[in-house]
Amino acid sequence: PLQTRIGHFLRLLGLMLPSSPLKILSHLFIPLFLVAVLFLGPLFMMFLSKELPFQSRFQWAKCWHDLLEWIGIRNYVV
């Protein structure tokens, strides 16, 4: 009874317990894959414009300047 109440409560919240280990793994790895894909977009654009470190258009001064502004600090803290 208590376990069914907890299961019902979680379903009302929109949370469901995975029924198999494969579903648990998919719940873990799909968000990680999504984050990796979202990070690859800006990195690929920087690669194409040759702005990654040790490429021809990379500038250390601009990189440090962007880190030390308020927006840059916010991006790395948050």
C-alpha positions in Angstrom: 0.0 0.0 0.0 2.7 2.5 0.9 4.7 1.7 -2.2 1.6 2.0 -4.4 0.8 5.4 -2.8 4.3 6.6 -3.5 4.1 5.4 -7.1 0.8 7.1 -7.5 2.1 10.3 -6.0 5.1 10.3 -8.3 2.9 9.6 -11.3 0.8 12.7 -10.3 4.0 14.7 -10.3 4.9 13.4 -13.7 7.7 11.3 -12.4 7.8 7.6 -13.2 10.2 5.0 -11.8 11.9 3.1 -14.7 10.8 -0.5 -14.9 14.0 -1.9 -16.3 17.8 -1.2 -16.1 17.8 -0.3 -19.8 15.3 2.5 -19.2 17.4 3.7 -16.2 20.4 3.9 -18.5 18.4 5.7 -21.2 17.2 8.2 -18.6 20.8 8.9 -17.7 22.5 9.0 -21.1 20.0 10.8 -23.2 20.4 14.1 -21.3 24.2 13.7 -21.3 24.1 13.1 -25.0 21.9 16.2 -25.5 24.2 18.4 -23.5 27.2 17.1 -25.5 25.5 17.9 -28.8 24.5 21.4 -27.6 28.1 22.1 -26.7 29.4 20.9 -30.0 27.6 23.6 -32.0 29.6 26.6 -30.8 32.8 24.6 -30.8 32.3 23.6 -34.4 31.6 27.2 -35.4 34.8 28.3 -33.6 36.6 25.5 -35.5 35.3 26.6 -38.8 36.3 30.2 -38.1 39.7 29.1 -36.8 39.1 30.7 -33.4 40.0 27.7 -31.3 43.3 27.7 -29.3 46.3 27.1 -31.5 44.5 28.0 -34.6 45.4 31.0 -36.7 42.7 33.5 -35.6 42.7 32.7 -31.9 43.6 35.7 -29.6 44.6 35.1 -26.0 43.8 38.7 -25.1 40.2 38.5 -26.3 39.8 35.2 -24.5 40.9 36.6 -21.2 39.0 39.8 -21.7 35.8 37.9 -22.3 36.4 35.9 -19.1 37.0 38.9 -16.9 33.9 40.9 -17.9 30.7 40.6 -15.9 29.0 38.5 -18.5 31.9 36.2 -18.8 32.1 35.8 -15.0 28.3 35.0 -15.0 28.7 32.4 -17.7 31.4 30.5 -15.8 29.8 30.8 -12.3 26.3 29.9 -13.4 
